[in-house]
Amino acid sequence: MAVELTDSNFEEMVLKSDKPVIVDFWAEWCGPCRLVGPLVEEIGEEYEGKVVVGKVDVDSSPEIASRFGIRNIPTILYFKDGKVADKQVGAVPKAKLVSKLEPLL
């Protein structure tokens, strides 16, 4: 299950994580985000214990989105060792999301 990330828990959950982290930047009003969201949740369940999966609502936490230069949503950032290791912009099939995650494990 994905963790709701905010300004108060982002550093602890993402930047200090000892596991790879997938962060889904989304918004309630974004149609493509509603397509990608369930895929991210599925990945979180399938890789439970190996990966941290989080979601950032860009309307609630614009500082985080700005910090990482998020201009389009959905955007998924892949973190390893506290740094952005990969990025996916737009709605894509689950296989594409997983293919970017696998090398980080």
Residue pairs with C-beta under 8 A, 6 or more apart in sequence:
1 41
1 44
1 45
1 53
2 24
2 40
2 41
2 44
2 53
2 54
2 55
3 9
3 13
3 52
3 53
3 54
3 55
4 54
4 55
4 57
5 13
5 14
5 23
5 54
5 55
5 56
5 61
5 64
6 56
6 60
6 61
6 64
7 61
7 63
7 64
10 56
10 61
10 64
13 21
13 52
13 54
14 21
14 23
14 52
14 54
14 79
14 82
15 79
15 82
16 82
17 52
17 79
17 82
19 50
19 51
19 52
20 50
20 51
20 52
20 78
20 79
20 80
20 85
20 101
20 104
20 105
21 51
21 52
21 53
21 54
21 78
21 79
21 80
22 40
22 43
22 44
22 51
22 52
22 53
22 54
22 76
22 77
22 78
22 79
22 97
22 101
23 54
23 55
23 56
23 76
23 77
23 78
23 79
24 33
24 36
24 37
24 40
24 53
24 54
24 55
24 56
24 74
24 76
25 55
25 56
25 58
25 64
25 65
25 68
25 70
25 73
25 74
25 75
25 76
25 77
26 33
26 36
26 37
26 55
26 56
26 57
26 58
26 73
26 74
27 33
27 57
27 58
27 59
27 73
28 57
28 59
30 73
30 74
32 73
32 74
32 90
32 91
33 73
33 74
33 91
35 91
36 74
36 76
36 91
36 92
36 97
37 55
37 74
39 93
39 94
39 97
40 53
40 55
40 76
40 97
41 53
42 94
43 51
43 53
43 94
43 97
43 98
43 101
44 51
44 53
47 53
47 101
47 105
50 105
51 101
51 105
56 64
56 65
58 65
58 70
58 73
68 77
68 84
72 89
72 90
74 89
74 90
74 91
75 87
75 88
75 89
76 87
76 88
76 89
76 97
76 100
77 84
77 86
77 87
78 84
78 85
78 86
78 87
78 88
78 100
78 101
78 104
79 85
80 104
85 104
86 100
86 103
86 104
88 96
88 97
88 100
